[in-house]
Amino acid sequence: VPRMITLTYGAGVGLAALAGVLAAPVYSVNPSMGANFIITVFAVVVIGGMGSIMGSIVTGFAMGLIEGLTKVIYPPASAVVIFVVMVLVLLTRPSGLFGRA
């Protein structure tokens, strides 16, 4: 168990480092650069279903596509579209799309 915890922690740190390296050329690097994404990430996890890894992955791709298309069609609505989808999903399926009831 301690080895599995260590490997899981190491994989999480590695993924966080990779995300930072990939985001650095696009966004300015500063200590609070993750604060811009945390609300969107929370919405993606809630839409996908709490505790569902596959739900978070599928929802992340879908929300990225929806937000990108919204930026092309009507840019002012791109910041709101994820939360509108979150409200609609929570009204129809309170446990999320892939969550267990």
N, CA, C and O atoms as a GROMACS GRO file, in nm:
protein
  404
    1VAL      N    1   0.082  -0.120   0.000
    1VAL     CA    2   0.000   0.000   0.000
    1VAL      C    3   0.087   0.127   0.000
    1VAL      O    4   0.058   0.218  -0.077
    2PRO      N    5   0.191   0.136   0.084
    2PRO     CA    6   0.273   0.258   0.079
    2PRO      C    7   0.339   0.281  -0.058
    2PRO      O    8   0.352   0.395  -0.102
    3ARG      N    9   0.379   0.175  -0.124
    3ARG     CA   10   0.439   0.190  -0.257
    3ARG      C   11   0.335   0.241  -0.357
    3ARG      O   12   0.366   0.325  -0.441
    4MET      N   13   0.212   0.190  -0.348
    4MET     CA   14   0.106   0.235  -0.439
    4MET      C   15   0.072   0.383  -0.414
    4MET      O   16   0.049   0.459  -0.508
    5ILE      N   17   0.070   0.423  -0.288
    5ILE     CA   18   0.045   0.564  -0.255
    5ILE      C   19   0.156   0.651  -0.312
    5ILE      O   20   0.129   0.758  -0.368
    6THR      N   21   0.280   0.607  -0.298
    6THR     CA   22   0.394   0.682  -0.350
    6THR      C   23   0.388   0.692  -0.502
    6THR      O   24   0.412   0.799  -0.558
    7LEU      N   25   0.354   0.581  -0.569
    7LEU     CA   26   0.345   0.584  -0.715
    7LEU      C   27   0.230   0.673  -0.763
    7LEU      O   28   0.244   0.745  -0.862
    8THR      N   29   0.117   0.669  -0.693
    8THR     CA   30   0.004   0.753  -0.730
    8THR      C   31   0.038   0.900  -0.711
    8THR      O   32   0.008   0.983  -0.797
    9TYR      N   33   0.102   0.931  -0.601
    9TYR     CA   34   0.143   1.069  -0.575
    9TYR      C   35   0.243   1.115  -0.682
    9TYR      O   36   0.231   1.226  -0.734
   10GLY      N   37   0.338   1.030  -0.715
   10GLY     CA   38   0.437   1.064  -0.818
   10GLY      C   39   0.373   1.085  -0.954
   10GLY      O   40   0.413   1.176  -1.027
   11ALA      N   41   0.273   1.002  -0.988
   11ALA     CA   42   0.205   1.018  -1.116
   11ALA      C   43   0.126   1.150  -1.118
   11ALA      O   44   0.123   1.219  -1.220
   12GLY      N   45   0.064   1.185  -1.006
   12GLY     CA   46  -0.010   1.312  -0.997
   12GLY      C   47   0.082   1.431  -1.011
   12GLY      O   48   0.050   1.527  -1.082
   13VAL      N   49   0.196   1.426  -0.946
   13VAL     CA   50   0.294   1.535  -0.955
   13VAL      C   51   0.348   1.546  -1.098
   13VAL      O   52   0.366   1.655  -1.150
   14GLY      N   53   0.372   1.431  -1.160
   14GLY     CA   54   0.421   1.430  -1.298
   14GLY      C   55   0.319   1.491  -1.395
   14GLY      O   56   0.356   1.567  -1.485
   15LEU      N   57   0.191   1.457  -1.377
   15LEU     CA   58   0.088   1.513  -1.463
   15LEU      C   59   0.071   1.663  -1.439
   15LEU      O   60   0.048   1.738  -1.534
   16ALA      N   61   0.083   1.707  -1.314
   16ALA     CA   62   0.076   1.850  -1.285
   16ALA      C   63   0.193   1.924  -1.348
   16ALA      O   64   0.176   2.034  -1.401
   17ALA      N   65   0.310   1.865  -1.344
   17ALA     CA   66   0.427   1.927  -1.407
   17ALA      C   67   0.411   1.934  -1.558
   17ALA      O   68   0.445   2.035  -1.620
   18LEU      N   69   0.359   1.828  -1.617
   18LEU     CA   70   0.335   1.827  -1.762
   18LEU      C   71   0.232   1.934  -1.800
   18LEU      O   72   0.249   2.002  -1.901
   19ALA      N   73   0.127   1.948  -1.721
   19ALA     CA   74   0.027   2.050  -1.748
   19ALA      C   75   0.088   2.190  -1.738
   19ALA      O   76   0.055   2.277  -1.819
   20GLY      N   77   0.175   2.211  -1.641
   20GLY     CA   78   0.242   2.340  -1.628
   20GLY      C   79   0.332   2.371  -1.746
   20GLY      O   80   0.337   2.484  -1.793
   21VAL      N   81   0.404   2.270  -1.793
   21VAL     CA   82   0.493   2.289  -1.907
   21VAL      C   83   0.413   2.319  -2.033
   21VAL      O   84   0.452   2.403  -2.114
   22LEU      N   85   0.299   2.250  -2.050
   22LEU     CA   86   0.218   2.273  -2.169
   22LEU      C   87   0.144   2.407  -2.164
   22LEU      O   88   0.118   2.467  -2.268
   23ALA      N   89   0.110   2.454  -2.045
   23ALA     CA   90   0.037   2.580  -2.032
   23ALA      C   91   0.129   2.701  -2.035
   23ALA      O   92   0.084   2.811  -2.065
   24ALA      N   93   0.257   2.684  -2.005
   24ALA     CA   94   0.349   2.797  -1.994
   24ALA      C   95   0.361   2.878  -2.123
   24ALA      O   96   0.364   3.001  -2.116
   25PRO      N   97   0.368   2.816  -2.242
   25PRO     CA   98   0.379   2.900  -2.362
   25PRO      C   99   0.252   2.977  -2.395
   25PRO      O  100   0.258   3.079  -2.464
   26VAL      N  101   0.137   2.930  -2.347
   26VAL     CA  102   0.010   2.992  -2.382
   26VAL      C  103  -0.027   3.102  -2.284
   26VAL      O  104  -0.075   3.208  -2.324
   27TYR      N  105  -0.005   3.077  -2.155
   27TYR     CA  106  -0.043   3.171  -2.049
   27TYR      C  107   0.082   3.223  -1.980
   27TYR      O  108   0.186   3.157  -1.980
   28SER      N  109   0.072   3.339  -1.921
   28SER     CA  110   0.187   3.393  -1.848
   28SER      C  111   0.208   3.310  -1.722
   28SER      O  112   0.113   3.274  -1.653
   29VAL      N  113   0.331   3.280  -1.692
   29VAL     CA  114   0.365   3.198  -1.577
   29VAL      C  115   0.375   3.285  -1.453
   29VAL      O  116   0.455   3.379  -1.448
   30ASN      N  117   0.294   3.253  -1.353
   30ASN     CA  118   0.299   3.321  -1.225
   30ASN      C  119   0.248   3.225  -1.118
   30ASN      O  120   0.190   3.122  -1.151
   31PRO      N  121   0.268   3.256  -0.992
   31PRO     CA  122   0.229   3.162  -0.887
   31PRO      C  123   0.079   3.132  -0.880
   31PRO      O  124   0.040   3.027  -0.830
   32SER      N  125  -0.003   3.221  -0.928
   32SER     CA  126  -0.148   3.199  -0.919
   32SER      C  127  -0.210   3.165  -1.054
   32SER      O  128  -0.328   3.192  -1.076
   33MET      N  129  -0.134   3.106  -1.144
   33MET     CA  130  -0.186   3.079  -1.278
   33MET      C  131  -0.291   2.969  -1.278
   33MET      O  132  -0.369   2.962  -1.373
   34GLY      N  133  -0.298   2.884  -1.178
   34GLY     CA  134  -0.399   2.779  -1.174
   34GLY      C  135  -0.534   2.827  -1.126
   34GLY      O  136  -0.634   2.757  -1.145
   35ALA      N  137  -0.539   2.944  -1.065
   35ALA     CA  138  -0.665   2.996  -1.012
   35ALA      C  139  -0.765   3.025  -1.124
   35ALA      O  140  -0.886   3.021  -1.101
   36ASN      N  141  -0.718   3.054  -1.243
   36ASN     CA  142  -0.807   3.081  -1.355
   36ASN      C  143  -0.882   2.956  -1.400
   36ASN      O  144  -0.993   2.965  -1.453
   37PHE      N  145  -0.822   2.839  -1.380
   37PHE     CA  146  -0.879   2.715  -1.432
   37PHE      C  147  -0.957   2.636  -1.329
   37PHE      O  148  -1.033   2.546  -1.366
   38ILE      N  149  -0.942   2.666  -1.202
   38ILE     CA  150  -0.996   2.580  -1.098
   38ILE      C  151  -1.149   2.574  -1.100
   38ILE      O  152  -1.206   2.469  -1.071
   39ILE      N  153  -1.216   2.684  -1.133
   39ILE     CA  154  -1.362   2.684  -1.137
   39ILE      C  155  -1.411   2.603  -1.256
   39ILE      O  156  -1.510   2.530  -1.244
   40THR      N  157  -1.345   2.614  -1.369
   40THR     CA  158  -1.382   2.536  -1.486
   40THR      C  159  -1.358   2.387  -1.462
   40THR      O  160  -1.439   2.304  -1.500
   41VAL      N  161  -1.248   2.354  -1.398
   41VAL     CA  162  -1.218   2.214  -1.366
   41VAL      C  163  -1.322   2.158  -1.270
   41VAL      O  164  -1.364   2.043  -1.284
   42PHE      N  165  -1.363   2.237  -1.173
   42PHE     CA  166  -1.468   2.193  -1.081
   42PHE      C  167  -1.597   2.165  -1.156
   42PHE      O  168  -1.663   2.064  -1.130
   43ALA      N  169  -1.634   2.252  -1.249
   43ALA     CA  170  -1.756   2.230  -1.328
   43ALA      C  171  -1.746   2.104  -1.411
   43ALA      O  172  -1.845   2.030  -1.423
   44VAL      N  173  -1.631   2.076  -1.469
   44VAL     CA  174  -1.612   1.955  -1.549
   44VAL      C  175  -1.627   1.830  -1.463
   44VAL      O  176  -1.690   1.733  -1.505
   45VAL      N  177  -1.570   1.832  -1.343
   45VAL     CA  178  -1.580   1.716  -1.254
   45VAL      C  179  -1.725   1.695  -1.210
   45VAL      O  180  -1.771   1.581  -1.202
   46VAL      N  181  -1.795   1.802  -1.182
   46VAL     CA  182  -1.936   1.790  -1.140
   46VAL      C  183  -2.022   1.739  -1.254
   46VAL      O  184  -2.108   1.654  -1.233
   47ILE      N  185  -2.000   1.787  -1.375
   47ILE     CA  186  -2.077   1.741  -1.490
   47ILE      C  187  -2.049   1.594  -1.518
   47ILE      O  188  -2.141   1.517  -1.546
   48GLY      N  189  -1.923   1.555  -1.512
   48GLY     CA  190  -1.886   1.416  -1.539
   48GLY      C  191  -1.933   1.320  -1.433
   48GLY      O  192  -1.956   1.202  -1.463
   49GLY      N  193  -1.947   1.366  -1.310
   49GLY     CA  194  -1.988   1.279  -1.200
   49GLY      C  195  -1.873   1.266  -1.101
   49GLY      O  196  -1.762   1.229  -1.137
   50MET      N  197  -1.901   1.298  -0.977
   50MET     CA  198  -1.798   1.291  -0.874
   50MET      C  199  -1.747   1.147  -0.861
   50MET      O  200  -1.826   1.054  -0.846
   51GLY      N  201  -1.618   1.130  -0.868
   51GLY     CA  202  -1.558   0.998  -0.853
   51GLY      C  203  -1.547   0.919  -0.982
   51GLY      O  204  -1.497   0.806  -0.979
   52SER      N  205  -1.591   0.972  -1.092
   52SER     CA  206  -1.585   0.902  -1.220
   52SER      C  207  -1.471   0.958  -1.304
   52SER      O  208  -1.480   1.069  -1.357
   53ILE      N  209  -1.365   0.881  -1.315
   53ILE     CA  210  -1.248   0.925  -1.394
   53ILE      C  211  -1.286   0.936  -1.541
   53ILE      O  212  -1.255   1.036  -1.607
   54MET      N  213  -1.354   0.833  -1.593
   54MET     CA  214  -1.392   0.835  -1.734
   54MET      C  215  -1.489   0.950  -1.762
   54MET      O  216  -1.482   1.012  -1.867
   55GLY      N  217  -1.580   0.978  -1.668
   55GLY     CA  218  -1.672   1.090  -1.685
   55GLY      C  219  -1.599   1.223  -1.693
   55GLY      O  220  -1.636   1.309  -1.772
   56SER      N  221  -1.496   1.239  -1.610
   56SER     CA  222  -1.419   1.363  -1.613
   56SER      C  223  -1.342   1.378  -1.744
   56SER      O  224  -1.331   1.488  -1.798
   57ILE      N  225  -1.289   1.268  -1.794
   57ILE     CA  226  -1.213   1.273  -1.920
   57ILE      C  227  -1.305   1.308  -2.036
   57ILE      O  228  -1.275   1.398  -2.115
   58VAL      N  229  -1.416   1.237  -2.048
   58VAL     CA  230  -1.511   1.261  -2.157
   58VAL      C  231  -1.569   1.402  -2.148
   58VAL      O  232  -1.580   1.472  -2.249
   59THR      N  233  -1.606   1.443  -2.027
   59THR     CA  234  -1.663   1.575  -2.008
   59THR      C  235  -1.560   1.684  -2.036
   59THR      O  236  -1.595   1.788  -2.092
   60GLY      N  237  -1.434   1.662  -1.999
   60GLY     CA  238  -1.330   1.759  -2.028
   60GLY      C  239  -1.313   1.783  -2.177
   60GLY      O  240  -1.303   1.897  -2.222
   61PHE      N  241  -1.311   1.674  -2.254
   61PHE     CA  242  -1.300   1.689  -2.399
   61PHE      C  243  -1.424   1.758  -2.456
   61PHE      O  244  -1.413   1.847  -2.541
   62ALA      N  245  -1.543   1.718  -2.409
   62ALA     CA  246  -1.666   1.776  -2.461
   62ALA      C  247  -1.677   1.924  -2.425
   62ALA      O  248  -1.715   2.005  -2.509
   63MET      N  249  -1.643   1.959  -2.303
   63MET     CA  250  -1.652   2.099  -2.262
   63MET      C  251  -1.548   2.184  -2.334
   63MET      O  252  -1.575   2.300  -2.367
   64GLY      N  253  -1.431   2.130  -2.359
   64GLY     CA  254  -1.331   2.202  -2.437
   64GLY      C  255  -1.379   2.229  -2.579
   64GLY      O  256  -1.359   2.338  -2.632
   65LEU      N  257  -1.444   2.130  -2.638
   65LEU     CA  258  -1.498   2.147  -2.772
   65LEU      C  259  -1.613   2.248  -2.772
   65LEU      O  260  -1.619   2.336  -2.859
   66ILE      N  261  -1.703   2.237  -2.675
   66ILE     CA  262  -1.816   2.330  -2.668
   66ILE      C  263  -1.768   2.473  -2.642
   66ILE      O  264  -1.816   2.567  -2.705
   67GLU      N  265  -1.673   2.489  -2.551
   67GLU     CA  266  -1.622   2.624  -2.522
   67GLU      C  267  -1.548   2.682  -2.642
   67GLU      O  268  -1.559   2.801  -2.671
   68GLY      N  269  -1.472   2.598  -2.712
   68GLY     CA  270  -1.401   2.646  -2.831
   68GLY      C  271  -1.495   2.688  -2.942
   68GLY      O  272  -1.474   2.791  -3.006
   69LEU      N  273  -1.600   2.609  -2.964
   69LEU     CA  274  -1.698   2.647  -3.066
   69LEU      C  275  -1.774   2.772  -3.027
   69LEU      O  276  -1.808   2.854  -3.112
   70THR      N  277  -1.801   2.787  -2.898
   70THR     CA  278  -1.870   2.907  -2.851
   70THR      C  279  -1.782   3.031  -2.870
   70THR      O  280  -1.833   3.138  -2.903
   71LYS      N  281  -1.651   3.016  -2.851
   71LYS     CA  282  -1.560   3.131  -2.873
   71LYS      C  283  -1.558   3.173  -3.019
   71LYS      O  284  -1.538   3.290  -3.049
   72VAL      N  285  -1.579   3.078  -3.109
   72VAL     CA  286  -1.581   3.111  -3.252
   72VAL      C  287  -1.714   3.176  -3.290
   72VAL      O  288  -1.716   3.274  -3.365
   73ILE      N  289  -1.824   3.123  -3.238
   73ILE     CA  290  -1.957   3.170  -3.277
   73ILE      C  291  -1.995   3.299  -3.204
   73ILE      O  292  -2.035   3.397  -3.267
   74TYR      N  293  -1.983   3.298  -3.069
   74TYR     CA  294  -2.023   3.415  -2.990
   74TYR      C  295  -1.928   3.426  -2.870
   74TYR      O  296  -1.958   3.370  -2.764
   75PRO      N  297  -1.815   3.496  -2.884
   75PRO     CA  298  -1.711   3.498  -2.780
   75PRO      C  299  -1.755   3.542  -2.640
   75PRO      O  300  -1.704   3.486  -2.543
   76PRO      N  301  -1.846   3.638  -2.623
   76PRO     CA  302  -1.882   3.676  -2.485
   76PRO      C  303  -1.949   3.563  -2.405
   76PRO      O  304  -1.945   3.564  -2.282
   77ALA      N  305  -2.010   3.467  -2.473
   77ALA     CA  306  -2.079   3.359  -2.403
   77ALA      C  307  -1.988   3.243  -2.367
   77ALA      O  308  -2.031   3.149  -2.300
   78SER      N  309  -1.862   3.247  -2.410
   78SER     CA  310  -1.775   3.132  -2.388
   78SER      C  311  -1.742   3.108  -2.240
   78SER      O  312  -1.715   2.995  -2.200
   79ALA      N  313  -1.745   3.212  -2.160
   79ALA     CA  314  -1.717   3.196  -2.018
   79ALA      C  315  -1.837   3.144  -1.942
   79ALA      O  316  -1.822   3.094  -1.830
   80VAL      N  317  -1.955   3.153  -1.999
   80VAL     CA  318  -2.078   3.116  -1.930
   80VAL      C  319  -2.129   2.979  -1.973
   80VAL      O  320  -2.202   2.914  -1.898
   81VAL      N  321  -2.092   2.934  -2.092
   81VAL     CA  322  -2.152   2.814  -2.149
   81VAL      C  323  -2.128   2.690  -2.063
   81VAL      O  324  -2.216   2.604  -2.053
   82ILE      N  325  -2.013   2.678  -2.001
   82ILE     CA  326  -1.984   2.561  -1.917
   82ILE      C  327  -2.077   2.557  -1.797
   82ILE      O  328  -2.122   2.450  -1.757
   83PHE      N  329  -2.105   2.672  -1.740
   83PHE     CA  330  -2.192   2.675  -1.622
   83PHE      C  331  -2.338   2.653  -1.658
   83PHE      O  332  -2.415   2.599  -1.579
   84VAL      N  333  -2.377   2.696  -1.777
   84VAL     CA  334  -2.512   2.667  -1.825
   84VAL      C  335  -2.529   2.516  -1.844
   84VAL      O  336  -2.631   2.459  -1.805
   85VAL      N  337  -2.429   2.453  -1.905
   85VAL     CA  338  -2.433   2.308  -1.922
   85VAL      C  339  -2.434   2.238  -1.786
   85VAL      O  340  -2.506   2.140  -1.768
   86MET      N  341  -2.356   2.289  -1.691
   86MET     CA  342  -2.354   2.229  -1.557
   86MET      C  343  -2.491   2.237  -1.491
   86MET      O  344  -2.536   2.140  -1.430
   87VAL      N  345  -2.557   2.351  -1.502
   87VAL     CA  346  -2.690   2.365  -1.442
   87VAL      C  347  -2.789   2.270  -1.509
   87VAL      O  348  -2.870   2.207  -1.441
   88LEU      N  349  -2.784   2.260  -1.642
   88LEU     CA  350  -2.875   2.171  -1.713
   88LEU      C  351  -2.853   2.025  -1.675
   88LEU      O  352  -2.948   1.950  -1.656
   89VAL      N  353  -2.726   1.985  -1.664
   89VAL     CA  354  -2.696   1.846  -1.626
   89VAL      C  355  -2.740   1.820  -1.483
   89VAL      O  356  -2.798   1.715  -1.455
   90LEU      N  357  -2.715   1.913  -1.391
   90LEU     CA  358  -2.754   1.892  -1.252
   90LEU      C  359  -2.906   1.891  -1.234
   90LEU      O  360  -2.957   1.825  -1.143
   91LEU      N  361  -2.979   1.963  -1.319
   91LEU     CA  362  -3.125   1.959  -1.311
   91LEU      C  363  -3.180   1.825  -1.362
   91LEU      O  364  -3.281   1.776  -1.310
   92THR      N  365  -3.115   1.767  -1.462
   92THR     CA  366  -3.165   1.640  -1.517
   92THR      C  367  -3.104   1.518  -1.449
   92THR      O  368  -3.174   1.420  -1.423
   93ARG      N  369  -2.975   1.523  -1.420
   93ARG     CA  370  -2.906   1.411  -1.353
   93ARG      C  371  -2.821   1.466  -1.240
   93ARG      O  372  -2.706   1.505  -1.262
   94PRO      N  373  -2.874   1.470  -1.119
   94PRO     CA  374  -2.800   1.532  -1.007
   94PRO      C  375  -2.667   1.465  -0.973
   94PRO      O  376  -2.582   1.528  -0.912
   95SER      N  377  -2.648   1.339  -1.012
   95SER     CA  378  -2.521   1.272  -0.983
   95SER      C  379  -2.419   1.290  -1.095
   95SER      O  380  -2.310   1.235  -1.086
   96GLY      N  381  -2.451   1.366  -1.200
   96GLY     CA  382  -2.360   1.387  -1.311
   96GLY      C  383  -2.389   1.288  -1.423
   96GLY      O  384  -2.471   1.198  -1.408
   97LEU      N  385  -2.321   1.306  -1.535
   97LEU     CA  386  -2.348   1.220  -1.649
   97LEU      C  387  -2.304   1.077  -1.628
   97LEU      O  388  -2.373   0.984  -1.670
   98PHE      N  389  -2.190   1.056  -1.564
   98PHE     CA  390  -2.138   0.922  -1.545
   98PHE      C  391  -2.141   0.880  -1.397
   98PHE      O  392  -2.090   0.774  -1.362
   99GLY      N  393  -2.200   0.961  -1.314
   99GLY     CA  394  -2.206   0.930  -1.170
   99GLY      C  395  -2.311   0.825  -1.138
   99GLY      O  396  -2.404   0.803  -1.215
  100ARG      N  397  -2.294   0.762  -1.024
  100ARG     CA  398  -2.390   0.661  -0.980
  100ARG      C  399  -2.495   0.729  -0.894
  100ARG      O  400  -2.464   0.816  -0.812
  101ALA      N  401  -2.618   0.689  -0.915
  101ALA     CA  402  -2.729   0.749  -0.837
  101ALA      C  403  -2.737   0.692  -0.698
  101ALA      O  404  -2.824   0.730  -0.620
   0.00000   0.00000   0.00000
